[in-house]
Amino acid sequence: MGCSLLAGFVIGWKGNREFKISPNAEMRKSYLQETGNAPDTVRAEVLSSLREFQSGYSKRDTRQLDAFMQRLFPKDQDTRIIGTDAGEWRSGYESISHFVHDDWVDWGNVRLSVDDAVIDSAGETAWLATTGGVSSAHSTRAIRFTAVLTRRDGQWLFRQIQFQWDEKFLRFSDLLKREGWSQLKFR
């Protein structure tokens, strides 16, 4: 009895740490139902910067990293990028450049829902939120992507970016719901 109880506890604890639930496609689509309050011209300009960002992450050509950084990040202003894993918090142009390089070399294929991004703005500042996924050879994990940009000389530059996994740890109560089983992923 004692061994069974201990084994059940260990299996349950391990399962809670390894099993994740991601929102279904309908829920993820609902995140992007709004377009935000940015005027059409601001929205178009911010989307242009976001498309360039996506293009860099799609191509993952480290020889183009310097040009990518120069087009999208200011060298002389505070900048920050926050990744999905613990300790992935970088500030400053050079540190962000190293972060992006490592993403391009070691991370999966990032695909953001660029055209559906929610974009708000006030003056020379805009902020956006969208969804996406990171694909590897074995699976795709859902992410949320947020960013703050400022306009300088007609170009919208990233000042802060955050990537976040769009999933949560499995709870026993999730298994009691019908949709819980369809959203279950093993990590």
Protein Blocks (a to p, Z undefined) as FASTA:
>chain_A
ZZmmmmmmmmmmmmmmmpccdddfklmmmmmmpgbjadfklmmmmmmmmmmmmmmmmnop
aklmmmmmmmmocfkbccddddfbehiacedjklmmmmmmmmmmmmccddddfklpccdd
ehjbccdddddddddfkbccddddddddddeehiacdfbdcdddddddddfklmmpmklm
mmpccZZ
